[in-house]
Amino acid sequence: MTESTPTARAPRLRPIGRMLAVRVLGTAAILFVLSIIVFSMLHLAPGDLVKTLLGTRPASPEAVAAIREQYHLDDPLPVQYLRWLGGVLSGDLGESIRLQTSVSDAIAARLGLTLALCGLAFAIALAVGVPLGVQSAVRAGGVLDRAGTTLGVIGLSAPTFAVGLLLLYVFAYYLPIFPVYGGGRGPLDTLYHLVLPAVTLAAGLGAIVLKLTRTAMLRELDADYVTSARARGIPESRTRRLALRNAAIPIVTGASLLLTFLVGGTVLAETTYALPGLGTLLQDSVLFKDLAVVQALTLLVALVIAMIALLADLAYLMLDPRVRAQGGAA
């Protein structure tokens, strides 16, 4: 019986299945603990949700009591949490007190813009960081390498909001090429509005990708198989492609994990450019103590991070045959 048969492939798939099962159970446990922490911290934070909801309008004690009864704010904290958890398990994320709409609708209305911003920023970071990192490794110590290293240090050191304000001043105020704020209307107009925010996010992420690519390429270019290929007269371009293919393993897995960098950076970028995305929704909900929205967004972010980490592990298994062979042997 050959290795291509289902019976031979089954032992190799068992470690992947065990890894997936462990990750799913671990993610569920983390989400449960995180929901309790966020729920408790929001209730311990200063401020009264009822007073925030009423604003400066005068309100009678009866009106305040009616609002607290409507949103079950007088119930004990464990009862409030269990009511929220039961709704989540049944597919109901609750209602946003601030927006007076369901949390699912509030998130769905802003999810597309945030996904577009993250996708565009990640594409820019890869399009700039990987080629510049490869050329820096090929010409190590040269002018391009020093320039790339300088750009990498600046990108890693500069805060996201500082980069955003600088780009706003230069390309939206001094040189009015891009809009100052807003998400635009229509696909092309939205893309036009997302250029500066995406570049702001890509500055730090691209610097990390550049460093990863340069380090991985330097290690591969110093390997014995590259020296042997050059000694056999294989063209340099083909040798570099071979080195880049082997260097892609740490680059891809590292870059996928760096997507988590966008989660925190999106909040700052959307706030700086006044984009109606999930970042500004989270910020406004925290300030307003809109518990249902904060809980849902926090768990959504944690779930996305866990899924990215899982996809990075699967990508490592796909790119590195040695890991698959060890898994099959195990």
URURWO-V736492 format. One record per backbone hydrogen bond with DSSP energy under -1.0 kcal/mol. CO is the residue of the C=O (numbers start at 1). NH is the residue of the N-H. If there is no record, write none. Layout:
# URURWO-V736492
CO/NH, CO/NH
This chain:
# URURWO-V736492
2/5, 5/9, 6/10, 9/13, 10/14, 13/17, 14/18, 15/19, 16/20, 17/21, 18/22, 19/23, 20/24, 21/25, 22/26, 23/27, 24/28, 25/29, 26/30, 27/31, 28/32, 29/33, 30/34, 31/35, 32/36, 33/37, 34/38, 35/39, 36/40, 37/41, 38/42, 39/43, 40/44, 41/45, 48/52, 49/53, 50/54, 51/55, 54/57, 60/64, 61/65, 62/66, 63/67, 64/68, 65/69, 66/70, 67/71, 68/73, 76/80, 77/81, 78/82, 79/83, 80/84, 81/85, 82/86, 83/87, 84/88, 85/89, 86/90, 87/92, 88/91, 94/103, 96/100, 101/96, 102/106, 103/107, 104/108, 105/109, 107/111, 110/114, 111/115, 112/116, 113/117, 114/118, 115/119, 116/120, 117/121, 118/122, 119/123, 120/124, 121/125, 122/126, 123/127, 124/128, 125/129, 126/130, 128/132, 129/133, 130/134, 131/135, 132/136, 133/137, 134/138, 135/139, 139/142, 142/146, 143/147, 144/148, 145/149, 146/150, 147/151, 148/152, 149/153, 150/154, 151/155, 152/156, 153/157, 154/158, 159/163, 160/164, 161/165, 162/166, 163/167, 164/168, 165/169, 166/170, 167/171, 168/172, 168/173, 169/174, 170/175, 171/177, 171/178, 175/177, 186/190, 187/191, 188/192, 189/193, 190/194, 194/198, 195/199, 196/200, 197/201, 198/202, 199/203, 201/205, 202/206, 203/207, 204/208, 205/209, 206/210, 207/211, 208/212, 209/213, 210/214, 211/215, 212/216, 213/217, 214/218, 215/219, 216/220, 217/221, 218/222, 220/223, 223/227, 224/228, 225/229, 226/230, 227/231, 228/232, 229/234, 230/233, 235/239, 236/240, 237/241, 238/242, 239/243, 240/244, 241/245, 242/246, 243/247, 244/248, 247/251, 248/252, 249/253, 250/254, 251/255, 252/256, 253/257, 254/258, 256/259, 257/260, 258/261, 259/262, 261/265, 262/266, 265/269, 266/270, 267/271, 268/272, 269/273, 270/275, 273/182, 275/277, 277/281, 278/282, 279/283, 280/284, 281/285, 282/286, 283/287, 284/288, 285/290, 289/291, 290/294, 291/295, 292/296, 293/297, 294/298, 295/299, 296/300, 297/301, 298/302, 299/303, 300/304, 301/305, 302/306, 303/307, 304/308, 305/309, 306/310, 307/311, 308/312, 309/313, 310/314, 311/315, 312/316, 313/317, 314/318, 315/319, 316/320, 320/324, 321/325, 322/326, 323/327, 324/328, 325/329, 326/330
